[in-house]
């Protein structure tokens, strides 16, 4: 069953940040859609759709791999 999950991300400042994180998170198994509402210098909101949910540690690692960003579980 597909679930919609929300995470906060800090450290993002531009569209390139959004693109990098979107690519890394989209590559995770089961993730079918990623949307990020950028808040420059604040806490951006990432919403993703994943089949049967997804382990936060995998999301956190993908966000960190994209750059110096920190994922926050919601």
Residue, then its C-alpha position, 0 to 999 in steps of 0.5 A: x500500500x502506498x503511503x505519503x510521508x513527510x520530512x523536514x530538511x534543513x540546510x537547503x538554500x536553492x533549486x540545485x539542493x532540491x534537485x540533488x535531494x530529489x534524485x537521491x531519495x527518488x532512487x530508493x526502492x519503493x519511492x515513487x514520488x518526491x516533492x520538496x517545498x524549499x524554505x531557503x535557510x529554514x526547514x524545507x518540507x519533503x513529501x514522498x510516496x512510498x510503497x509500504x512506507x520506508x525506513x527513516x534511516x534510508x531516507x536520512x542517508x539519501x538526504x545526507x548523500x545529496x549534500x550537507x542536509x539534515x532530514x528530520x522525521x515528522 
